[in-house]
Amino acid sequence: MNRNKIIDFSDYDRAEQAIISQLQAWQRCVDQVEIAVRDTQQFTLAIQVNNQIRSEIQILYQQNQRVNGLLPAANRRLQRRFLAVLMTLVNQLRSVPSHAEVYTDLVAFKDRVMDGRIYIKTGHRG
């Protein structure tokens, strides 16, 4: 992931699309890992992906946490929803998962990603 992931919330549609794209990328990644774990018991890969996604979320949160009070209210709400989704997602992933926990955590994470997409699009929790 590009380490500089500041989202420009001044353009509502572009910001929303950037957020949705990031959530979809995580969902696709977890889909692939889920299959690998189910088929070949690749728990080490699952732990690596868990840690990678967790790190990406933390970076995204840190780089986008400052809400610009000069933005339109709808844009500020989108940014706050995005930050709330990131907090929900990072809390779903353990910082040091075991083999037994990582698969369950990633599947639950994927569910939270889908909920997050709904929340970003509608403003209503899924």
Biotite code that builds the C-alpha atoms (Angstrom):
import biotite.structure as struc

atoms = struc.array([
    struc.Atom([0.000, 0.000, 0.000], chain_id="A", res_id=1, res_name="MET", atom_name="CA", element="C"),
    struc.Atom([1.093, 3.534, -0.668], chain_id="A", res_id=2, res_name="ASN", atom_name="CA", element="C"),
    struc.Atom([2.162, 4.904, 2.709], chain_id="A", res_id=3, res_name="ARG", atom_name="CA", element="C"),
    struc.Atom([0.876, 8.387, 1.835], chain_id="A", res_id=4, res_name="ASN", atom_name="CA", element="C"),
    struc.Atom([-2.863, 7.762, 1.842], chain_id="A", res_id=5, res_name="LYS", atom_name="CA", element="C"),
    struc.Atom([-4.360, 11.110, 2.770], chain_id="A", res_id=6, res_name="ILE", atom_name="CA", element="C"),
    struc.Atom([-7.830, 11.346, 1.289], chain_id="A", res_id=7, res_name="ILE", atom_name="CA", element="C"),
    struc.Atom([-8.932, 14.703, -0.114], chain_id="A", res_id=8, res_name="ASP", atom_name="CA", element="C"),
    struc.Atom([-12.320, 15.177, 1.495], chain_id="A", res_id=9, res_name="PHE", atom_name="CA", element="C"),
    struc.Atom([-12.917, 18.476, -0.324], chain_id="A", res_id=10, res_name="SER", atom_name="CA", element="C"),
    struc.Atom([-14.313, 16.465, -3.273], chain_id="A", res_id=11, res_name="ASP", atom_name="CA", element="C"),
    struc.Atom([-17.064, 14.345, -1.726], chain_id="A", res_id=12, res_name="TYR", atom_name="CA", element="C"),
    struc.Atom([-17.535, 11.932, -4.639], chain_id="A", res_id=13, res_name="ASP", atom_name="CA", element="C"),
    struc.Atom([-13.816, 11.275, -5.129], chain_id="A", res_id=14, res_name="ARG", atom_name="CA", element="C"),
    struc.Atom([-13.283, 10.802, -1.401], chain_id="A", res_id=15, res_name="ALA", atom_name="CA", element="C"),
    struc.Atom([-16.193, 8.380, -1.186], chain_id="A", res_id=16, res_name="GLU", atom_name="CA", element="C"),
    struc.Atom([-14.878, 6.435, -4.185], chain_id="A", res_id=17, res_name="GLN", atom_name="CA", element="C"),
    struc.Atom([-11.361, 6.283, -2.682], chain_id="A", res_id=18, res_name="ALA", atom_name="CA", element="C"),
    struc.Atom([-12.787, 4.907, 0.563], chain_id="A", res_id=19, res_name="ILE", atom_name="CA", element="C"),
    struc.Atom([-14.985, 2.334, -1.185], chain_id="A", res_id=20, res_name="ILE", atom_name="CA", element="C"),
    struc.Atom([-12.039, 1.264, -3.370], chain_id="A", res_id=21, res_name="SER", atom_name="CA", element="C"),
    struc.Atom([-9.845, 0.723, -0.313], chain_id="A", res_id=22, res_name="GLN", atom_name="CA", element="C"),
    struc.Atom([-12.546, -1.301, 1.444], chain_id="A", res_id=23, res_name="LEU", atom_name="CA", element="C"),
    struc.Atom([-13.063, -3.418, -1.676], chain_id="A", res_id=24, res_name="GLN", atom_name="CA", element="C"),
    struc.Atom([-9.313, -4.051, -1.942], chain_id="A", res_id=25, res_name="ALA", atom_name="CA", element="C"),
    struc.Atom([-9.232, -5.330, 1.639], chain_id="A", res_id=26, res_name="TRP", atom_name="CA", element="C"),
    struc.Atom([-12.281, -7.479, 0.978], chain_id="A", res_id=27, res_name="GLN", atom_name="CA", element="C"),
    struc.Atom([-10.675, -9.060, -2.108], chain_id="A", res_id=28, res_name="ARG", atom_name="CA", element="C"),
    struc.Atom([-7.455, -9.676, -0.192], chain_id="A", res_id=29, res_name="CYS", atom_name="CA", element="C"),
    struc.Atom([-9.295, -11.395, 2.655], chain_id="A", res_id=30, res_name="VAL", atom_name="CA", element="C"),
    struc.Atom([-11.337, -13.435, 0.161], chain_id="A", res_id=31, res_name="ASP", atom_name="CA", element="C"),
    struc.Atom([-8.115, -14.818, -1.318], chain_id="A", res_id=32, res_name="GLN", atom_name="CA", element="C"),
    struc.Atom([-6.600, -15.558, 2.087], chain_id="A", res_id=33, res_name="VAL", atom_name="CA", element="C"),
    struc.Atom([-9.818, -17.206, 3.255], chain_id="A", res_id=34, res_name="GLU", atom_name="CA", element="C"),
    struc.Atom([-9.633, -19.603, 0.322], chain_id="A", res_id=35, res_name="ILE", atom_name="CA", element="C"),
    struc.Atom([-5.929, -20.300, 0.935], chain_id="A", res_id=36, res_name="ALA", atom_name="CA", element="C"),
    struc.Atom([-6.533, -21.090, 4.601], chain_id="A", res_id=37, res_name="VAL", atom_name="CA", element="C"),
    struc.Atom([-9.525, -23.295, 3.849], chain_id="A", res_id=38, res_name="ARG", atom_name="CA", element="C"),
    struc.Atom([-7.812, -25.181, 1.047], chain_id="A", res_id=39, res_name="ASP", atom_name="CA", element="C"),
    struc.Atom([-4.209, -25.455, 2.241], chain_id="A", res_id=40, res_name="THR", atom_name="CA", element="C"),
    struc.Atom([-4.198, -24.346, 5.887], chain_id="A", res_id=41, res_name="GLN", atom_name="CA", element="C"),
    struc.Atom([-1.937, -21.352, 5.135], chain_id="A", res_id=42, res_name="GLN", atom_name="CA", element="C"),
    struc.Atom([-2.289, -19.780, 8.574], chain_id="A", res_id=43, res_name="PHE", atom_name="CA", element="C"),
    struc.Atom([1.072, -18.020, 8.307], chain_id="A", res_id=44, res_name="THR", atom_name="CA", element="C"),
    struc.Atom([-0.189, -16.146, 5.239], chain_id="A", res_id=45, res_name="LEU", atom_name="CA", element="C"),
    struc.Atom([-3.367, -15.246, 7.117], chain_id="A", res_id=46, res_name="ALA", atom_name="CA", element="C"),
    struc.Atom([-1.343, -13.838, 10.013], chain_id="A", res_id=47, res_name="ILE", atom_name="CA", element="C"),
    struc.Atom([0.806, -11.812, 7.592], chain_id="A", res_id=48, res_name="GLN", atom_name="CA", element="C"),
    struc.Atom([-2.258, -10.384, 5.852], chain_id="A", res_id=49, res_name="VAL", atom_name="CA", element="C"),
    struc.Atom([-3.886, -9.664, 9.214], chain_id="A", res_id=50, res_name="ASN", atom_name="CA", element="C"),
    struc.Atom([-0.826, -7.686, 10.308], chain_id="A", res_id=51, res_name="ASN", atom_name="CA", element="C"),
    struc.Atom([-0.507, -5.895, 6.952], chain_id="A", res_id=52, res_name="GLN", atom_name="CA", element="C"),
    struc.Atom([-4.135, -4.774, 6.908], chain_id="A", res_id=53, res_name="ILE", atom_name="CA", element="C"),
    struc.Atom([-3.987, -3.736, 10.562], chain_id="A", res_id=54, res_name="ARG", atom_name="CA", element="C"),
    struc.Atom([-0.926, -1.594, 9.828], chain_id="A", res_id=55, res_name="SER", atom_name="CA", element="C"),
    struc.Atom([-2.584, -0.036, 6.759], chain_id="A", res_id=56, res_name="GLU", atom_name="CA", element="C"),
    struc.Atom([-5.674, 0.858, 8.776], chain_id="A", res_id=57, res_name="ILE", atom_name="CA", element="C"),
    struc.Atom([-3.605, 2.490, 11.505], chain_id="A", res_id=58, res_name="GLN", atom_name="CA", element="C"),
    struc.Atom([-1.698, 4.557, 8.926], chain_id="A", res_id=59, res_name="ILE", atom_name="CA", element="C"),
    struc.Atom([-4.909, 5.583, 7.158], chain_id="A", res_id=60, res_name="LEU", atom_name="CA", element="C"),
    struc.Atom([-6.464, 6.631, 10.440], chain_id="A", res_id=61, res_name="TYR", atom_name="CA", element="C"),
    struc.Atom([-3.433, 8.675, 11.503], chain_id="A", res_id=62, res_name="GLN", atom_name="CA", element="C"),
    struc.Atom([-3.152, 10.416, 8.141], chain_id="A", res_id=63, res_name="GLN", atom_name="CA", element="C"),
    struc.Atom([-6.853, 11.277, 7.893], chain_id="A", res_id=64, res_name="ASN", atom_name="CA", element="C"),
    struc.Atom([-7.870, 11.955, 11.486], chain_id="A", res_id=65, res_name="GLN", atom_name="CA", element="C"),
    struc.Atom([-7.749, 15.745, 11.305], chain_id="A", res_id=66, res_name="ARG", atom_name="CA", element="C"),
    struc.Atom([-11.178, 16.981, 10.271], chain_id="A", res_id=67, res_name="VAL", atom_name="CA", element="C"),
    struc.Atom([-11.075, 20.268, 8.358], chain_id="A", res_id=68, res_name="ASN", atom_name="CA", element="C"),
    struc.Atom([-13.762, 22.517, 9.823], chain_id="A", res_id=69, res_name="GLY", atom_name="CA", element="C"),
    struc.Atom([-13.870, 24.537, 6.595], chain_id="A", res_id=70, res_name="LEU", atom_name="CA", element="C"),
    struc.Atom([-15.227, 21.608, 4.570], chain_id="A", res_id=71, res_name="LEU", atom_name="CA", element="C"),
    struc.Atom([-18.960, 21.357, 3.895], chain_id="A", res_id=72, res_name="PRO", atom_name="CA", element="C"),
    struc.Atom([-20.884, 19.471, 6.585], chain_id="A", res_id=73, res_name="ALA", atom_name="CA", element="C"),
    struc.Atom([-21.548, 16.463, 4.322], chain_id="A", res_id=74, res_name="ALA", atom_name="CA", element="C"),
    struc.Atom([-17.829, 16.092, 3.628], chain_id="A", res_id=75, res_name="ASN", atom_name="CA", element="C"),
    struc.Atom([-16.993, 16.274, 7.334], chain_id="A", res_id=76, res_name="ARG", atom_name="CA", element="C"),
    struc.Atom([-19.638, 13.631, 8.047], chain_id="A", res_id=77, res_name="ARG", atom_name="CA", element="C"),
    struc.Atom([-18.110, 11.377, 5.373], chain_id="A", res_id=78, res_name="LEU", atom_name="CA", element="C"),
    struc.Atom([-14.700, 11.790, 6.985], chain_id="A", res_id=79, res_name="GLN", atom_name="CA", element="C"),
    struc.Atom([-16.067, 10.995, 10.445], chain_id="A", res_id=80, res_name="ARG", atom_name="CA", element="C"),
    struc.Atom([-17.852, 7.920, 9.076], chain_id="A", res_id=81, res_name="ARG", atom_name="CA", element="C"),
    struc.Atom([-14.604, 6.816, 7.448], chain_id="A", res_id=82, res_name="PHE", atom_name="CA", element="C"),
    struc.Atom([-12.699, 7.194, 10.712], chain_id="A", res_id=83, res_name="LEU", atom_name="CA", element="C"),
    struc.Atom([-15.415, 5.274, 12.572], chain_id="A", res_id=84, res_name="ALA", atom_name="CA", element="C"),
    struc.Atom([-15.219, 2.454, 10.001], chain_id="A", res_id=85, res_name="VAL", atom_name="CA", element="C"),
    struc.Atom([-11.439, 2.320, 10.377], chain_id="A", res_id=86, res_name="LEU", atom_name="CA", element="C"),
    struc.Atom([-11.756, 2.057, 14.167], chain_id="A", res_id=87, res_name="MET", atom_name="CA", element="C"),
    struc.Atom([-14.288, -0.750, 13.835], chain_id="A", res_id=88, res_name="THR", atom_name="CA", element="C"),
    struc.Atom([-12.057, -2.605, 11.394], chain_id="A", res_id=89, res_name="LEU", atom_name="CA", element="C"),
    struc.Atom([-8.821, -2.254, 13.350], chain_id="A", res_id=90, res_name="VAL", atom_name="CA", element="C"),
    struc.Atom([-10.577, -3.463, 16.486], chain_id="A", res_id=91, res_name="ASN", atom_name="CA", element="C"),
    struc.Atom([-11.691, -6.584, 14.607], chain_id="A", res_id=92, res_name="GLN", atom_name="CA", element="C"),
    struc.Atom([-8.084, -7.647, 13.982], chain_id="A", res_id=93, res_name="LEU", atom_name="CA", element="C"),
    struc.Atom([-5.877, -8.845, 16.816], chain_id="A", res_id=94, res_name="ARG", atom_name="CA", element="C"),
    struc.Atom([-2.393, -7.394, 17.048], chain_id="A", res_id=95, res_name="SER", atom_name="CA", element="C"),
    struc.Atom([-0.924, -10.852, 17.732], chain_id="A", res_id=96, res_name="VAL", atom_name="CA", element="C"),
    struc.Atom([-3.370, -13.442, 16.391], chain_id="A", res_id=97, res_name="PRO", atom_name="CA", element="C"),
    struc.Atom([-2.935, -17.151, 16.881], chain_id="A", res_id=98, res_name="SER", atom_name="CA", element="C"),
    struc.Atom([-3.493, -19.680, 14.113], chain_id="A", res_id=99, res_name="HIS", atom_name="CA", element="C"),
    struc.Atom([-6.833, -20.542, 15.691], chain_id="A", res_id=100, res_name="ALA", atom_name="CA", element="C"),
    struc.Atom([-7.983, -16.916, 15.865], chain_id="A", res_id=101, res_name="GLU", atom_name="CA", element="C"),
    struc.Atom([-6.734, -15.437, 12.612], chain_id="A", res_id=102, res_name="VAL", atom_name="CA", element="C"),
    struc.Atom([-9.162, -17.183, 10.251], chain_id="A", res_id=103, res_name="TYR", atom_name="CA", element="C"),
    struc.Atom([-12.184, -16.275, 12.362], chain_id="A", res_id=104, res_name="THR", atom_name="CA", element="C"),
    struc.Atom([-10.942, -12.709, 12.750], chain_id="A", res_id=105, res_name="ASP", atom_name="CA", element="C"),
    struc.Atom([-10.446, -12.264, 9.000], chain_id="A", res_id=106, res_name="LEU", atom_name="CA", element="C"),
    struc.Atom([-13.888, -13.641, 8.165], chain_id="A", res_id=107, res_name="VAL", atom_name="CA", element="C"),
    struc.Atom([-15.459, -11.317, 10.731], chain_id="A", res_id=108, res_name="ALA", atom_name="CA", element="C"),
    struc.Atom([-13.304, -8.472, 9.371], chain_id="A", res_id=109, res_name="PHE", atom_name="CA", element="C"),
    struc.Atom([-14.727, -9.095, 5.903], chain_id="A", res_id=110, res_name="LYS", atom_name="CA", element="C"),
    struc.Atom([-18.247, -8.810, 7.332], chain_id="A", res_id=111, res_name="ASP", atom_name="CA", element="C"),
    struc.Atom([-17.295, -5.499, 8.986], chain_id="A", res_id=112, res_name="ARG", atom_name="CA", element="C"),
    struc.Atom([-15.886, -4.273, 5.655], chain_id="A", res_id=113, res_name="VAL", atom_name="CA", element="C"),
    struc.Atom([-19.252, -4.907, 4.009], chain_id="A", res_id=114, res_name="MET", atom_name="CA", element="C"),
    struc.Atom([-20.997, -3.099, 6.868], chain_id="A", res_id=115, res_name="ASP", atom_name="CA", element="C"),
    struc.Atom([-18.505, -0.248, 6.482], chain_id="A", res_id=116, res_name="GLY", atom_name="CA", element="C"),
    struc.Atom([-19.256, 0.117, 2.785], chain_id="A", res_id=117, res_name="ARG", atom_name="CA", element="C"),
    struc.Atom([-22.946, 0.453, 3.569], chain_id="A", res_id=118, res_name="ILE", atom_name="CA", element="C"),
    struc.Atom([-22.226, 3.006, 6.293], chain_id="A", res_id=119, res_name="TYR", atom_name="CA", element="C"),
    struc.Atom([-19.995, 5.083, 4.005], chain_id="A", res_id=120, res_name="ILE", atom_name="CA", element="C"),
    struc.Atom([-22.597, 5.069, 1.211], chain_id="A", res_id=121, res_name="LYS", atom_name="CA", element="C"),
    struc.Atom([-25.744, 5.636, 3.271], chain_id="A", res_id=122, res_name="THR", atom_name="CA", element="C"),
    struc.Atom([-24.708, 7.004, 6.648], chain_id="A", res_id=123, res_name="GLY", atom_name="CA", element="C"),
    struc.Atom([-26.607, 4.122, 8.257], chain_id="A", res_id=124, res_name="HIS", atom_name="CA", element="C"),
    struc.Atom([-24.915, 1.276, 10.063], chain_id="A", res_id=125, res_name="ARG", atom_name="CA", element="C"),
    struc.Atom([-25.350, -2.066, 8.280], chain_id="A", res_id=126, res_name="GLY", atom_name="CA", element="C"),
])
